[in-house]
Amino acid sequence: MESKVPTAHIRSTGCISNLLDGTGYEQLLKEAGYRLVKDVGNAELILLNTCAFNRLKEEEAIRLIERAKVDKKKGARILVCGCLPEINRERLQKIHNGVTFGPKDKSELLKLLQNRVATLPDINAPISYYQYSPLKKVIYQSKRLIEFFPLLNRVSIINRVLGSLFIYAKDVFCLKVETGCWGSCTYCAIRLAKGRTVSRPLEEISAEFNRAIDEGYRKFVLVGDEITSYGRDISQQLDILDIIDELIKNERLKILYLESFEPSFMISNFDRILEVLAGGKIPVFCSSVQSGSNRILKEMNRHYKPEDYISCMKEIRKKYPKIYLRNEIIVGFPGETEDDFLESLDLVSQLTFDFIDVYEYEDRPNTAASRMPHKIPAHEKNIRRKRILRQYWKNLLLKKN
């Protein structure tokens, strides 16, 4: 009699690295003999790959776990992985007493699979559409509409906003270049979960890229937790721009997407960045300034001046007006005065971004900023966030550049 095929459900939240991990778990479980199902209630193994970048993402992860506990069938096992087990294990243990593992050590999953597979390889592939949230699926399908219906391309505001959003699937090959971060921003807990930078050898990245090119892929995204930290852990004098130079030389490459460039790296390597942008293969450029106040940037342990950032972004807009520009701002950092905030607002007023993420500062476990005094009230952070967004939309709608 033929044995029953075990079933599994995988759900990922958060960043592109998490979605890529979720894609890898799909492949791994298929290799181990599992059949993937969309409904939690039909799964014998439920793998929840969580994000805890901020409180919003942490709450999403907690709701996901609690919902799975209600919907799962009797005897089904829940595994929780990703950043939540590393960032807020204490809270996780209050609602889940099963298997957990973080981004750095996935041996618990191998144990569970009982030697059906020997290793957990790094996954370089298109992200599985199944791993997308409903919102990301809507954005992805909207971007596909722009590609297929030329009339939509003439609506500038639609083109600029959707064009700058980081959504990758099907025809975009994800090429992992590093994991971890070299920085020590006082507000960030992701580095506590991911650890220090570990860079892949250039030869390995090039070989993976060439295999994907030969398979027909023409669009790529470089994946990493902080791609501008690439190379700092290895002896060769390499950085992320060396990787980009190597890839864009290939005539068959059509598009190369990049995650955010840390501003101090951008500023110190700006001439080289202008050179790689000149090739026309990089459609989106993101550099997350976080604040327009020198004092707050110092408290965040970020090492650059807002005026240098503004100068660089203006130069990119002037030289390459078709490149979509993205940015991130944090409002309400501990001790942020109205004057500090106005400096951030002034920075946004001077630059026209195609898309901007505005985050209200939140304490994250075990970070230096969580121990700082002079916290900003929630209602004031919300007001400041809205003021930044109003300025962003005003620039986007009224300015031509």
Secondary structure as a PSIPRED ss2 file (coil, helix, strand):
# PSIPRED VFORMAT (PSIPRED V4.0)

   1 M C   1.000  0.000  0.000
   2 E C   1.000  0.000  0.000
   3 S C   1.000  0.000  0.000
   4 K C   1.000  0.000  0.000
   5 V C   1.000  0.000  0.000
   6 P C   1.000  0.000  0.000
   7 T E   0.000  0.000  1.000
   8 A E   0.000  0.000  1.000
   9 H E   0.000  0.000  1.000
  10 I E   0.000  0.000  1.000
  11 R E   0.000  0.000  1.000
  12 S E   0.000  0.000  1.000
  13 T C   1.000  0.000  0.000
  14 G C   1.000  0.000  0.000
  15 C C   1.000  0.000  0.000
  16 I H   0.000  1.000  0.000
  17 S H   0.000  1.000  0.000
  18 N H   0.000  1.000  0.000
  19 L H   0.000  1.000  0.000
  20 L H   0.000  1.000  0.000
  21 D H   0.000  1.000  0.000
  22 G H   0.000  1.000  0.000
  23 T H   0.000  1.000  0.000
  24 G H   0.000  1.000  0.000
  25 Y H   0.000  1.000  0.000
  26 E H   0.000  1.000  0.000
  27 Q H   0.000  1.000  0.000
  28 L H   0.000  1.000  0.000
  29 L H   0.000  1.000  0.000
  30 K H   0.000  1.000  0.000
  31 E H   0.000  1.000  0.000
  32 A C   1.000  0.000  0.000
  33 G C   1.000  0.000  0.000
  34 Y C   1.000  0.000  0.000
  35 R E   0.000  0.000  1.000
  36 L E   0.000  0.000  1.000
  37 V C   1.000  0.000  0.000
  38 K C   1.000  0.000  0.000
  39 D C   1.000  0.000  0.000
  40 V H   0.000  1.000  0.000
  41 G H   0.000  1.000  0.000
  42 N H   0.000  1.000  0.000
  43 A C   1.000  0.000  0.000
  44 E C   1.000  0.000  0.000
  45 L E   0.000  0.000  1.000
  46 I E   0.000  0.000  1.000
  47 L E   0.000  0.000  1.000
  48 L E   0.000  0.000  1.000
  49 N E   0.000  0.000  1.000
  50 T E   0.000  0.000  1.000
  51 C C   1.000  0.000  0.000
  52 A C   1.000  0.000  0.000
  53 F C   1.000  0.000  0.000
  54 N C   1.000  0.000  0.000
  55 R H   0.000  1.000  0.000
  56 L H   0.000  1.000  0.000
  57 K H   0.000  1.000  0.000
  58 E H   0.000  1.000  0.000
  59 E H   0.000  1.000  0.000
  60 E H   0.000  1.000  0.000
  61 A H   0.000  1.000  0.000
  62 I H   0.000  1.000  0.000
  63 R H   0.000  1.000  0.000
  64 L H   0.000  1.000  0.000
  65 I H   0.000  1.000  0.000
  66 E H   0.000  1.000  0.000
  67 R H   0.000  1.000  0.000
  68 A H   0.000  1.000  0.000
  69 K H   0.000  1.000  0.000
  70 V H   0.000  1.000  0.000
  71 D H   0.000  1.000  0.000
  72 K C   1.000  0.000  0.000
  73 K C   1.000  0.000  0.000
  74 K C   1.000  0.000  0.000
  75 G C   1.000  0.000  0.000
  76 A C   1.000  0.000  0.000
  77 R E   0.000  0.000  1.000
  78 I E   0.000  0.000  1.000
  79 L E   0.000  0.000  1.000
  80 V E   0.000  0.000  1.000
  81 C E   0.000  0.000  1.000
  82 G E   0.000  0.000  1.000
  83 C C   1.000  0.000  0.000
  84 L H   0.000  1.000  0.000
  85 P H   0.000  1.000  0.000
  86 E H   0.000  1.000  0.000
  87 I H   0.000  1.000  0.000
  88 N C   1.000  0.000  0.000
  89 R H   0.000  1.000  0.000
  90 E H   0.000  1.000  0.000
  91 R H   0.000  1.000  0.000
  92 L H   0.000  1.000  0.000
  93 Q H   0.000  1.000  0.000
  94 K H   0.000  1.000  0.000
  95 I H   0.000  1.000  0.000
  96 H C   1.000  0.000  0.000
  97 N C   1.000  0.000  0.000
  98 G C   1.000  0.000  0.000
  99 V C   1.000  0.000  0.000
 100 T E   0.000  0.000  1.000
 101 F C   1.000  0.000  0.000
 102 G C   1.000  0.000  0.000
 103 P C   1.000  0.000  0.000
 104 K C   1.000  0.000  0.000
 105 D C   1.000  0.000  0.000
 106 K C   1.000  0.000  0.000
 107 S H   0.000  1.000  0.000
 108 E H   0.000  1.000  0.000
 109 L H   0.000  1.000  0.000
 110 L H   0.000  1.000  0.000
 111 K H   0.000  1.000  0.000
 112 L H   0.000  1.000  0.000
 113 L C   1.000  0.000  0.000
 114 Q C   1.000  0.000  0.000
 115 N C   1.000  0.000  0.000
 116 R C   1.000  0.000  0.000
 117 V C   1.000  0.000  0.000
 118 A C   1.000  0.000  0.000
 119 T C   1.000  0.000  0.000
 120 L C   1.000  0.000  0.000
 121 P C   1.000  0.000  0.000
 122 D C   1.000  0.000  0.000
 123 I C   1.000  0.000  0.000
 124 N C   1.000  0.000  0.000
 125 A C   1.000  0.000  0.000
 126 P C   1.000  0.000  0.000
 127 I C   1.000  0.000  0.000
 128 S C   1.000  0.000  0.000
 129 Y H   0.000  1.000  0.000
 130 Y H   0.000  1.000  0.000
 131 Q H   0.000  1.000  0.000
 132 Y C   1.000  0.000  0.000
 133 S C   1.000  0.000  0.000
 134 P H   0.000  1.000  0.000
 135 L H   0.000  1.000  0.000
 136 K H   0.000  1.000  0.000
 137 K H   0.000  1.000  0.000
 138 V H   0.000  1.000  0.000
 139 I H   0.000  1.000  0.000
 140 Y H   0.000  1.000  0.000
 141 Q H   0.000  1.000  0.000
 142 S H   0.000  1.000  0.000
 143 K H   0.000  1.000  0.000
 144 R H   0.000  1.000  0.000
 145 L H   0.000  1.000  0.000
 146 I H   0.000  1.000  0.000
 147 E H   0.000  1.000  0.000
 148 F H   0.000  1.000  0.000
 149 F C   1.000  0.000  0.000
 150 P H   0.000  1.000  0.000
 151 L H   0.000  1.000  0.000
 152 L H   0.000  1.000  0.000
 153 N H   0.000  1.000  0.000
 154 R C   1.000  0.000  0.000
 155 V C   1.000  0.000  0.000
 156 S H   0.000  1.000  0.000
 157 I H   0.000  1.000  0.000
 158 I H   0.000  1.000  0.000
 159 N H   0.000  1.000  0.000
 160 R H   0.000  1.000  0.000
 161 V H   0.000  1.000  0.000
 162 L H   0.000  1.000  0.000
 163 G H   0.000  1.000  0.000
 164 S C   1.000  0.000  0.000
 165 L C   1.000  0.000  0.000
 166 F C   1.000  0.000  0.000
 167 I C   1.000  0.000  0.000
 168 Y C   1.000  0.000  0.000
 169 A C   1.000  0.000  0.000
 170 K C   1.000  0.000  0.000
 171 D C   1.000  0.000  0.000
 172 V E   0.000  0.000  1.000
 173 F E   0.000  0.000  1.000
 174 C E   0.000  0.000  1.000
 175 L E   0.000  0.000  1.000
 176 K E   0.000  0.000  1.000
 177 V C   1.000  0.000  0.000
 178 E E   0.000  0.000  1.000
 179 T E   0.000  0.000  1.000
 180 G C   1.000  0.000  0.000
 181 C C   1.000  0.000  0.000
 182 W C   1.000  0.000  0.000
 183 G C   1.000  0.000  0.000
 184 S C   1.000  0.000  0.000
 185 C C   1.000  0.000  0.000
 186 T C   1.000  0.000  0.000
 187 Y C   1.000  0.000  0.000
 188 C C   1.000  0.000  0.000
 189 A C   1.000  0.000  0.000
 190 I H   0.000  1.000  0.000
 191 R H   0.000  1.000  0.000
 192 L H   0.000  1.000  0.000
 193 A H   0.000  1.000  0.000
 194 K H   0.000  1.000  0.000
 195 G C   1.000  0.000  0.000
 196 R C   1.000  0.000  0.000
 197 T C   1.000  0.000  0.000
 198 V E   0.000  0.000  1.000
 199 S E   0.000  0.000  1.000
 200 R C   1.000  0.000  0.000
 201 P C   1.000  0.000  0.000
 202 L H   0.000  1.000  0.000
 203 E H   0.000  1.000  0.000
 204 E H   0.000  1.000  0.000
 205 I H   0.000  1.000  0.000
 206 S H   0.000  1.000  0.000
 207 A H   0.000  1.000  0.000
 208 E H   0.000  1.000  0.000
 209 F H   0.000  1.000  0.000
 210 N H   0.000  1.000  0.000
 211 R H   0.000  1.000  0.000
 212 A H   0.000  1.000  0.000
 213 I H   0.000  1.000  0.000
 214 D H   0.000  1.000  0.000
 215 E C   1.000  0.000  0.000
 216 G C   1.000  0.000  0.000
 217 Y C   1.000  0.000  0.000
 218 R C   1.000  0.000  0.000
 219 K E   0.000  0.000  1.000
 220 F E   0.000  0.000  1.000
 221 V E   0.000  0.000  1.000
 222 L E   0.000  0.000  1.000
 223 V E   0.000  0.000  1.000
 224 G C   1.000  0.000  0.000
 225 D C   1.000  0.000  0.000
 226 E C   1.000  0.000  0.000
 227 I H   0.000  1.000  0.000
 228 T H   0.000  1.000  0.000
 229 S H   0.000  1.000  0.000
 230 Y C   1.000  0.000  0.000
 231 G C   1.000  0.000  0.000
 232 R C   1.000  0.000  0.000
 233 D C   1.000  0.000  0.000
 234 I C   1.000  0.000  0.000
 235 S C   1.000  0.000  0.000
 236 Q C   1.000  0.000  0.000
 237 Q C   1.000  0.000  0.000
 238 L C   1.000  0.000  0.000
 239 D C   1.000  0.000  0.000
 240 I H   0.000  1.000  0.000
 241 L H   0.000  1.000  0.000
 242 D H   0.000  1.000  0.000
 243 I H   0.000  1.000  0.000
 244 I H   0.000  1.000  0.000
 245 D H   0.000  1.000  0.000
 246 E H   0.000  1.000  0.000
 247 L H   0.000  1.000  0.000
 248 I H   0.000  1.000  0.000
 249 K C   1.000  0.000  0.000
 250 N C   1.000  0.000  0.000
 251 E C   1.000  0.000  0.000
 252 R C   1.000  0.000  0.000
 253 L C   1.000  0.000  0.000
 254 K C   1.000  0.000  0.000
 255 I E   0.000  0.000  1.000
 256 L E   0.000  0.000  1.000
 257 Y E   0.000  0.000  1.000
 258 L E   0.000  0.000  1.000
 259 E C   1.000  0.000  0.000
 260 S C   1.000  0.000  0.000
 261 F C   1.000  0.000  0.000
 262 E C   1.000  0.000  0.000
 263 P H   0.000  1.000  0.000
 264 S H   0.000  1.000  0.000
 265 F H   0.000  1.000  0.000
 266 M H   0.000  1.000  0.000
 267 I H   0.000  1.000  0.000
 268 S H   0.000  1.000  0.000
 269 N C   1.000  0.000  0.000
 270 F H   0.000  1.000  0.000
 271 D H   0.000  1.000  0.000
 272 R H   0.000  1.000  0.000
 273 I H   0.000  1.000  0.000
 274 L H   0.000  1.000  0.000
 275 E H   0.000  1.000  0.000
 276 V H   0.000  1.000  0.000
 277 L H   0.000  1.000  0.000
 278 A C   1.000  0.000  0.000
 279 G C   1.000  0.000  0.000
 280 G C   1.000  0.000  0.000
 281 K C   1.000  0.000  0.000
 282 I C   1.000  0.000  0.000
 283 P C   1.000  0.000  0.000
 284 V E   0.000  0.000  1.000
 285 F E   0.000  0.000  1.000
 286 C E   0.000  0.000  1.000
 287 S C   1.000  0.000  0.000
 288 S C   1.000  0.000  0.000
 289 V C   1.000  0.000  0.000
 290 Q E   0.000  0.000  1.000
 291 S C   1.000  0.000  0.000
 292 G C   1.000  0.000  0.000
 293 S C   1.000  0.000  0.000
 294 N H   0.000  1.000  0.000
 295 R H   0.000  1.000  0.000
 296 I H   0.000  1.000  0.000
 297 L H   0.000  1.000  0.000
 298 K H   0.000  1.000  0.000
 299 E H   0.000  1.000  0.000
 300 M H   0.000  1.000  0.000
 301 N C   1.000  0.000  0.000
 302 R C   1.000  0.000  0.000
 303 H C   1.000  0.000  0.000
 304 Y C   1.000  0.000  0.000
 305 K C   1.000  0.000  0.000
 306 P H   0.000  1.000  0.000
 307 E H   0.000  1.000  0.000
 308 D H   0.000  1.000  0.000
 309 Y H   0.000  1.000  0.000
 310 I H   0.000  1.000  0.000
 311 S H   0.000  1.000  0.000
 312 C H   0.000  1.000  0.000
 313 M H   0.000  1.000  0.000
 314 K H   0.000  1.000  0.000
 315 E H   0.000  1.000  0.000
 316 I H   0.000  1.000  0.000
 317 R H   0.000  1.000  0.000
 318 K H   0.000  1.000  0.000
 319 K H   0.000  1.000  0.000
 320 Y C   1.000  0.000  0.000
 321 P C   1.000  0.000  0.000
 322 K C   1.000  0.000  0.000
 323 I C   1.000  0.000  0.000
 324 Y E   0.000  0.000  1.000
 325 L E   0.000  0.000  1.000
 326 R E   0.000  0.000  1.000
 327 N E   0.000  0.000  1.000
 328 E E   0.000  0.000  1.000
 329 I E   0.000  0.000  1.000
 330 I E   0.000  0.000  1.000
 331 V E   0.000  0.000  1.000
 332 G C   1.000  0.000  0.000
 333 F C   1.000  0.000  0.000
 334 P C   1.000  0.000  0.000
 335 G C   1.000  0.000  0.000
 336 E C   1.000  0.000  0.000
 337 T C   1.000  0.000  0.000
 338 E H   0.000  1.000  0.000
 339 D H   0.000  1.000  0.000
 340 D H   0.000  1.000  0.000
 341 F H   0.000  1.000  0.000
 342 L H   0.000  1.000  0.000
 343 E H   0.000  1.000  0.000
 344 S H   0.000  1.000  0.000
 345 L H   0.000  1.000  0.000
 346 D H   0.000  1.000  0.000
 347 L H   0.000  1.000  0.000
 348 V H   0.000  1.000  0.000
 349 S H   0.000  1.000  0.000
 350 Q H   0.000  1.000  0.000
 351 L C   1.000  0.000  0.000
 352 T C   1.000  0.000  0.000
 353 F C   1.000  0.000  0.000
 354 D C   1.000  0.000  0.000
 355 F E   0.000  0.000  1.000
 356 I E   0.000  0.000  1.000
 357 D E   0.000  0.000  1.000
 358 V E   0.000  0.000  1.000
 359 Y E   0.000  0.000  1.000
 360 E E   0.000  0.000  1.000
 361 Y C   1.000  0.000  0.000
 362 E C   1.000  0.000  0.000
 363 D C   1.000  0.000  0.000
 364 R C   1.000  0.000  0.000
 365 P C   1.000  0.000  0.000
 366 N C   1.000  0.000  0.000
 367 T C   1.000  0.000  0.000
 368 A C   1.000  0.000  0.000
 369 A H   0.000  1.000  0.000
 370 S H   0.000  1.000  0.000
 371 R H   0.000  1.000  0.000
 372 M C   1.000  0.000  0.000
 373 P C   1.000  0.000  0.000
 374 H C   1.000  0.000  0.000
 375 K C   1.000  0.000  0.000
 376 I C   1.000  0.000  0.000
 377 P C   1.000  0.000  0.000
 378 A H   0.000  1.000  0.000
 379 H H   0.000  1.000  0.000
 380 E H   0.000  1.000  0.000
 381 K H   0.000  1.000  0.000
 382 N H   0.000  1.000  0.000
 383 I H   0.000  1.000  0.000
 384 R H   0.000  1.000  0.000
 385 R H   0.000  1.000  0.000
 386 K H   0.000  1.000  0.000
 387 R H   0.000  1.000  0.000
 388 I H   0.000  1.000  0.000
 389 L H   0.000  1.000  0.000
 390 R H   0.000  1.000  0.000
 391 Q H   0.000  1.000  0.000
 392 Y H   0.000  1.000  0.000
 393 W H   0.000  1.000  0.000
 394 K H   0.000  1.000  0.000
 395 N H   0.000  1.000  0.000
 396 L H   0.000  1.000  0.000
 397 L H   0.000  1.000  0.000
 398 L H   0.000  1.000  0.000
 399 K C   1.000  0.000  0.000
 400 K C   1.000  0.000  0.000
 401 N C   1.000  0.000  0.000
